[in-house]
């Protein structure tokens, strides 16, 4: 399964720290197993259940937002240099993991992807942080996962989370 995850998420190669990259794969593997999904399901699960008739799939969304984050970081660093503090590995790891909790939040019933029982109790930022904590991801990465959505609206967001939050909502608002 690990090789399938790596092939579905080529942006993993952007993470220079091999240990962090392996932990990101560990979280994906655990989430897929815990949610009862297979890697190829990532291409048929809708990226959101909050809008009708969305034809953007989960994997497309994860990869697109990750690439948007990388592009935003590049522009910011080109423009402002060392005046902006962005950790590339934490940004990419956070971007790849921010929605991983949806694999626990969602369920498949009668061929339809729906909010599952676990999703009634915990939205994906919470279950995502739990998975990340279990696998020893750094606090900075868990911060992106925890604060990327509305759950982070009333707290401080650090650079990587600010970038991800805006990339994520740009993608969501444009395609919903």
C-alpha positions in Angstrom: 0.0 0.0 0.0 2.9 2.4 0.8 4.1 2.3 -2.8 0.6 3.1 -4.1 0.3 6.1 -1.7 3.7 7.4 -2.9 2.7 7.1 -6.5 -0.7 8.8 -5.9 1.0 11.6 -4.0 4.1 12.6 -6.0 4.3 15.8 -3.9 5.7 13.7 -1.1 9.1 14.1 -3.0 9.0 17.8 -2.0 9.6 16.9 1.6 13.4 16.8 2.1 13.3 15.2 5.5 13.0 11.5 4.8 11.7 10.7 8.3 8.9 13.3 8.0 8.1 12.0 4.5 7.8 8.4 5.9 5.5 9.6 8.7 3.2 11.3 6.2 2.9 8.0 4.3 2.3 6.2 7.6 -0.6 8.5 8.4 -2.2 8.0 4.9 -1.8 4.2 5.3 -3.3 4.2 8.7 -6.2 6.5 7.6 -7.0 4.3 4.6 -7.0 1.2 6.7 -9.0 2.7 9.6 -11.6 4.1 7.2 -11.9 0.9 5.2 -10.7 2.5 2.0 -8.2 1.4 -0.7 -5.7 3.8 -2.3 -7.6 3.8 -5.6 -10.8 5.0 -3.7 -9.1 8.4 -3.3 -9.9 9.0 -7.0 -13.6 8.5 -6.5 -14.3 10.1 -3.1 -15.6 13.6 -3.6 -13.4 16.2 -1.9 -16.3 17.7 0.0 -19.8 16.7 1.1 -20.7 20.3 1.7 -21.8 21.1 -1.9 -24.0 19.2 -4.3 -22.8 17.9 -7.7 -19.1 18.4 -7.1 -17.0 16.5 -9.7 -13.6 17.2 -8.0 -12.3 14.2 -6.3 -10.5 14.0 -3.0 -7.1 13.2 -4.4 -7.4 16.0 -7.0 -8.2 18.5 -4.2 -5.3 17.3 -1.9 -2.8 17.5 -4.7 -4.1 20.8 -6.2 -4.0 22.6 -2.9 -0.6 21.2 -2.1 0.7 22.6 -5.4 -1.0 25.9 -4.7 0.8 26.1 -1.4 4.2 25.4 -3.0 3.5 28.1 -5.6 2.5 30.6 -2.9 5.6 29.9 -0.8 7.8 30.4 -3.9 6.2 33.8 -4.7 6.5 34.9 -1.1 10.1 33.8 -0.7 11.0 35.4 -4.1 9.3 38.6 -3.1 10.3 38.9 0.6 13.2 36.6 1.0 14.1 35.9 4.6 11.5 38.4 5.9 9.0 35.5 5.7 9.5 32.4 7.7 8.0 29.4 6.0 9.2 25.8 6.6 8.8 24.1 3.2 8.7 20.5 4.7 6.1 21.5 7.3 4.0 23.3 4.7 4.0 20.3 2.3 3.4 17.7 5.0 0.6 19.8 6.4 -1.0 20.3 3.0 -0.9 16.6 2.2 -2.4 15.7 5.6 -4.9 18.5 6.3 -7.8 16.5 4.9 -6.6 12.9 5.7 -9.2 12.8 8.5 -11.9 12.7 5.9 -11.1 9.1 5.4 -12.5 8.5 8.9 -15.3 11.2 8.6 -16.7 9.7 5.4 -18.3 6.3 4.8 -19.7 4.5 1.8 -23.3 3.3 1.9 -25.2 1.8 -1.0 -22.5 3.1 -3.4 -22.7 6.7 -2.1 -20.1 8.6 -0.1 -21.7 10.0 3.0 -20.8 11.4 6.4 -20.2 8.4 8.5 -20.9 7.8 12.2 -17.4 9.0 13.1 -18.0 12.1 11.1 -21.1 12.9 13.2 -18.8 13.2 16.2 -15.5 14.5 14.8 -14.8 16.6 11.8 -11.6 15.8 9.8 -9.3 18.4 11.4 -9.8 16.6 14.7 -9.4 13.0 13.5 -6.5 14.2 11.2 -4.6 15.6 14.2 -5.3 12.4 16.1 -3.7 10.3 13.3 -0.8 12.7 13.0 -0.2 12.6 16.8 -0.3 8.8 16.7 2.5 8.8 14.1 4.7 11.4 15.8 4.3 14.3 13.3 5.7 17.6 14.5 3.5 20.1 16.2 3.9 22.5 13.3 2.4 20.0 10.9 -0.4 19.1 13.3 -1.1 22.9 13.6 -1.8 23.1 9.8 -4.2 20.1 10.1 -5.9 21.5 13.2 -6.4 25.1 12.0 -6.9 24.8 8.3 -10.7 24.9 8.4 -13.3 26.8 10.4 -11.9 25.2 13.6 -8.9 27.5 13.3 -10.8 30.7 12.8 -10.6 31.9 16.4 -6.9 31.1 17.1 -3.5 32.1 15.8 -2.5 30.6 12.5 1.2 30.3 11.8 2.7 30.9 8.3 2.2 27.4 6.9 -1.4 27.2 8.1 -2.2 30.7 6.7 -0.9 29.6 3.3 -2.8 26.3 3.4 -6.0 27.8 4.7 -6.2 30.4 1.9 -5.2 27.8 -0.8 -7.8 25.3 0.5 -10.6 27.9 0.6 -9.7 29.3 -2.8 -10.0 25.8 -4.3 -13.2 25.0 -2.3 -14.9 28.3 -3.3 -14.0 28.0 -7.0 -15.1 24.4 -7.5 -18.1 23.9 -5.2 
